[in-house]
């Protein structure tokens, strides 16, 4: 069974995916957006493919062993009609001894949130410490940061082997989505970043 990890790059323009195969044939990497439903919608279950065997660094039709890395640009999401923000599940499909399996990684793409946190912290730097408005800006930034950290922690707690529609996966994804949504609600500064 393949393993997969995913991380948004610091510029929030790419997802760096690292996957490991053990005598396996790579098939695809798919993205399944999570919209906060009690289960994945039909659109989410189908997801969209960001890499297939034709364009993978591990493009052999024979079993391979190794660790491979690839960057997926935000444009892949836009082309698929999906926002490059929010909660997503990435799944790698591989075959070993004619048995196909899919394992998953969960990711929060929070460029808008990061921009708003930075904007609120920056605004608080220019204020007098006695100004209540500045304190509100800094408190909102702290809350947003903690909501984001909590959502990311929850996403890391999901087993990679749990199926896409596993009840525990859905519950944790819903919890992470609620925290992300609450953090976005606190973002009223109009920082102008893309979602």
C-alpha positions in Angstrom: 0.0 0.0 0.0 1.4 3.4 -1.0 1.9 6.2 1.4 1.3 9.9 0.6 1.9 13.2 2.4 0.9 16.6 1.2 1.9 20.1 2.2 1.1 23.5 0.9 4.3 25.5 -0.1 5.0 28.7 1.8 3.9 30.8 -1.1 0.6 29.0 -1.1 0.8 28.4 -4.8 1.7 24.7 -4.9 1.0 21.5 -3.1 4.1 19.4 -2.6 3.2 15.7 -2.6 5.6 13.0 -1.5 4.6 9.4 -2.0 6.3 6.1 -1.5 5.8 2.9 -3.4 6.9 -0.6 -2.3 6.9 -2.9 -5.3 3.8 -1.2 -6.6 2.5 0.2 -9.9 1.4 3.8 -9.6 -2.0 4.6 -11.1 -3.3 8.1 -10.1 -3.3 10.9 -7.6 -6.8 12.4 -7.2 -8.1 15.4 -5.2 -11.4 15.1 -3.4 -12.7 18.6 -2.2 -14.6 18.5 1.1 -17.5 20.9 1.1 -18.6 20.3 4.6 -21.4 17.9 3.7 -22.2 15.1 6.1 -20.6 12.9 3.5 -18.8 13.7 0.2 -21.1 14.9 -2.5 -21.1 13.1 -5.9 -18.8 15.8 -7.2 -16.4 15.2 -4.3 -16.5 11.5 -4.5 -15.5 11.6 -8.1 -12.8 14.2 -7.4 -10.4 15.1 -10.2 -7.1 13.6 -11.2 -4.0 15.8 -10.8 -1.5 13.1 -11.8 -1.8 9.9 -13.8 0.8 7.3 -14.8 1.6 9.1 -18.0 2.9 12.2 -16.2 4.2 10.7 -13.0 7.9 10.4 -12.0 7.1 6.7 -11.2 5.6 5.9 -14.6 6.7 2.2 -14.9 4.1 -0.5 -15.6 6.2 -2.8 -13.4 6.3 -2.7 -9.6 8.5 0.1 -8.3 10.0 0.8 -4.9 11.0 4.3 -4.0 10.0 7.7 -2.8 8.8 10.3 -5.3 8.0 14.0 -5.1 5.8 16.2 -7.2 4.4 19.7 -7.0 0.8 20.3 -8.0 0.1 24.0 -9.0 -3.0 25.9 -8.0 -3.9 26.1 -11.7 -4.7 22.3 -11.6 -7.6 23.1 -9.2 -8.8 26.1 -11.3 -8.8 24.0 -14.5 -10.9 21.4 -12.7 -13.3 24.2 -11.5 -12.4 23.8 -7.9 -11.2 26.6 -5.6 -7.6 26.4 -4.3 -8.7 26.8 -0.8 -10.3 24.9 2.1 -10.2 21.3 3.0 -9.2 18.6 0.5 -8.4 14.9 0.6 -5.7 13.6 -1.8 -5.7 9.9 -2.7 -3.0 7.8 -4.3 -4.1 4.7 -6.2 -1.6 1.9 -6.7 -1.5 -1.8 -7.5 0.5 -4.5 -5.8 0.1 -8.1 -6.9 -3.0 -7.2 -8.9 -4.7 -5.7 -5.8 -5.6 -2.0 -6.2 -5.6 0.2 -3.1 -6.0 3.9 -2.4 -4.5 5.7 0.6 -5.1 9.3 1.5 -3.6 12.6 2.8 -5.7 15.5 4.1 -4.8 19.1 3.5 -6.0 22.6 4.4 -5.3 25.3 1.8 -5.5 28.6 3.7 -3.9 31.3 1.6 -6.8 33.8 2.4 -6.6 32.9 6.1 -2.9 33.4 6.2 -3.2 36.7 4.5 -5.9 37.9 6.9 -3.9 36.9 9.9 -0.8 38.7 8.6 -2.9 41.8 7.8 -4.4 41.9 11.3 -1.0 41.5 13.0 0.5 44.2 10.7 -2.3 46.6 11.6 -1.9 46.0 15.3 1.8 47.0 15.0 1.0 50.6 14.2 -1.4 51.1 17.0 -1.2 52.5 20.5 -1.4 49.7 23.0 -4.3 51.4 24.8 -6.4 51.4 21.6 -9.2 48.8 21.9 -9.4 48.5 18.1 -5.8 47.3 17.9 -6.4 44.8 20.7 -9.4 43.4 18.7 -7.3 43.0 15.6 -4.6 41.1 17.5 -7.2 39.0 19.3 -8.9 38.1 16.0 -5.5 37.2 14.5 -4.8 34.9 17.5 -8.2 33.2 17.2 -7.9 32.7 13.5 -4.4 31.3 13.9 -5.6 28.9 16.6 -8.6 27.8 14.6 -6.3 27.1 11.6 -3.8 25.2 13.8 -6.6 23.1 15.3 -8.1 22.3 11.9 -4.6 21.2 10.6 -4.0 19.1 13.7 -7.4 17.4 13.3 -6.6 16.6 9.6 -3.3 15.0 10.6 -5.1 12.7 13.0 -7.0 10.9 10.3 -5.6 7.5 9.4 -4.3 7.3 5.8 -5.9 3.9 5.4 -9.4 5.0 6.4 -11.7 5.0 3.4 -12.8 8.2 1.8 -16.3 7.8 3.2 -15.3 6.4 6.6 -17.5 7.9 9.4 -14.5 8.9 11.5 -12.9 10.6 8.4 -16.1 12.5 7.7 -16.5 13.6 11.3 -12.9 14.9 11.6 -13.2 16.6 8.1 -16.4 18.3 9.3 -14.8 19.5 12.5 -11.8 20.9 10.5 -14.1 22.5 8.0 -16.1 24.2 10.8 -12.9 25.6 12.4 -11.7 26.8 9.0 -15.0 28.4 8.3 -15.1 30.2 11.7 -11.6 31.5 11.1 -12.6 32.9 7.7 -15.7 34.5 9.3 -13.3 36.5 11.6 -11.5 37.8 8.5 -13.3 41.0 7.9 -10.3 43.2 7.1 -10.7 42.9 3.3 -7.0 42.1 2.9 -7.5 41.4 -0.8 -5.8 38.0 -1.1 -7.2 35.4 -3.4 -9.1 32.5 -1.8 
